[in-house]
Each structure stands twice: as structure tokens, then as C-alpha cells.
């Protein structure tokens, strides 16, 4: 009890000392204006002069035209005009780090909106156009462009390419020519296949990470893959049918022999690589089978690949069992 009373007394004494010290500190005002030390009075505050806004633009232009070269009034008016001017950047992406690609994209999209009402060509009459690759564009503009943003540009160019040639404006033609890829007709044409002196047609097929080299010749229907029969190479019936699907879909199984070498990938990738290679080699012998092979899906390469595994998932898209619960 006594200790509590002593502590309370000490606290009250400390409070009184702090209050006395605070009263003894002189208060001084720190003002932006100068204070007279003798009078200790604030200086007289006066209002600023009224702003003189320039006259109307029409009147200013008239005064400029009426004033002579040595007239000071005309010079003052011209100086006021220059002081009130605001410089507008020519490029809408002037404040970006690299405005070249953004300017090109905005220009092409503006043309798409401007000429969206023009008639379009039918789908089978649209001329094929190959646009510049992203690497070529980056080397010219010295700017790094993401693939998704460059795809936006190529889609807009493809939309402009659909406009009918009879009504296509010169502005659009000039823009399309600037983005076309310069290719040489001879180098871009695939080499024609041929049958060698032994009656063989050679072709190459790819699928995922598998590569297949195939020789097709007239025969009784024998198939050898990596020096083994097709039954020894592929254990599943589905893979065997995929390997010779080009011959089966055209009823040519008993008319041609196949000798192939396959490397890389798994059974499914190797079988589908053989599908494309055998179809290409068969077209060298019989080019008229192309419509039938196209309907069977043998002459078009499947560009799909194995989707990578994602973090937190068992596979590419498979979630753990506890998540489903």
C-alpha cells in the first residue's frame, strides 16, 4: 500500500515538472514572410495584381496582322501565343520506351476500322500472303516484341488482305506490301519427289519427337521397320494400323513394300510419323491419290506436342485426388 502511494507521488511530481518546462519554452512562429524584429509585427499583406489573360484568338491574330515588324505590341502578342502553345507528340506512343511496334499496330488497326465496310473476297479466292517473321521484324525495328502482340498485328493484316482487290485503297496496298515476306519462288517450293533407278520413292515424316525415313516400292505388301517386321516393332494393333494407314485407306497394302527407319519418341509418335512418311512416298508413285489421302488425314502433319507438366498437378492437367474431393 505504501509503495503504491510513493509511486503515485513520483508520477504526479514528474507531470508537474514537465508542464512547468513546457510553459517556459517560448513559442515562435516561423513564417514565410520577413518579420520586423523591433516592432514584432507582421508586414502588411497585399493582394496580388489581377491576371491579364490574352485576348481572343481571333483578335490576337487580327492585331498580329495589323502590327508592323517593329511594333512591340505585335511582338508581345506573338510571345503570348508561343507561351500558351502545347506541343502534341506526333506518335500516339511517344512516351513508351520503344514506340515503333505500337505505332505500327495502331496504324494497321485504324485501317481495319476505317475500311471494315468494304466488300470482302470469298474464302477460296483470297490470295495467300506470308507476313514477316517476328525475328525479321525485331531485327529491323531493334525492338523486342512478344509473340502474342505480334500475332495481333498479323491478324489485322490478314483482315485487310480479305478486302476485294477492285476496291482496296492504295493505303492498304502499301501497308500490306510493307509487311509481306520477301520469298524466292524457287527456294520456297518443295523439292519434287522422284522414283530412283531401283523403283523406290523416299520420304520423311515427323511427329512429336519422332522421325521416320521411308522407302516405298512396288511389291507384295512387306513392311520392314528398323530391320524388323511391323508386328515385332509395334505391339499394339492400333500402332500397326497407323503406320500403314496410307496404304490401307487407299487399298494399296498388297501392292507396295515399305522399308523404314524410325528414331526418337515413343510408339505412338513413331507410328504417326510413319503415317505421314508413307503417304508422301505413295504420292510420288500415284499423285492422283492425294484427295483420298487428304480425306484420310495422312498428308497433313500434326503439329501438336506433349503438353508440359504444370506445378501442383500430377500431369499437364490432372489434378491431385485430394483437390477433387
ABEGO torsion letter per residue (X at the ends): XAAAAAAAAAAAAAAAAAAAAAAABBBBBBBABBBBAAAGBBBBBBBBBBBBBBBBAAAAAAAAAABBAABAAAAAAAAAAAAABBBBBABAAAABABAAAAAAAAAAAAAAAAAAABBBBBAAABBBBBBBBAAAAAAAAGBBBBAAAAAAAAAAAAAAAABBAAABBAAAAAAAAAABBBBBAAAABBBBBBBBAAGBBBBBBBBEABBBBBBBBBBAGBBBBGGBBAAAABABAAAAAAAAAAAAAAGAAAABBBBBBBBEEBAAAAAAAAAAAAAAAAAAABAAAAAAAAAAGAABBBABBBBBBBBGBABAABBBAAAAX
